[in-house]
Amino acid sequence: TVSVDSSRHGDVTVSPKSASKGDTVTITAKPDSGYQLDDLTVTDKNGKELKLTDKGNGKYTFKMPAGKVTVSATFAPEKTAADYFADVPANSYYADAVLWAAKNGITGGIGNGLFGPNQPCTRAQIVTFLWRAAGSPEPKAMSSFADVSTDAYYAKAVAWAVENGITTGTGDGKFS
């Protein structure tokens, strides 16, 4: 048996509701308007948490163990850009883009709860944003730019960008 702890501010369904050991069970979590899925766990009869696979669009799967499981979900109010950064007004033209970047780990702002919307970006910051948006893939090799230390926060991002034809640097063996 797959039981669902009822939750507020959203709906959780499972298919199938009864499964055999080894079967794949699909969970669908649909938050109410203005809410988002905050936490989703599946525990077996002994209270051990099972591994979930995120299939996207609110769908998750797990392999059914022997015995009953319980699905628990919590929903929380959706965050706004202002919840992440005090200097990003909700009505600014860039608020949705900043919210997306913060939610997806592309940027953490400039610190102290600030984004710095009017500050310039360096080439290192921009290439790091692109690399993170691509999933922070490991480069095949580090770049050989004289001004990019291998321990710089942007070193892997620069190497990835070179491998993918995004940059060739600024000349004379420099990334700048």
Disulfide bonds with the S-S distance in Angstrom:
none
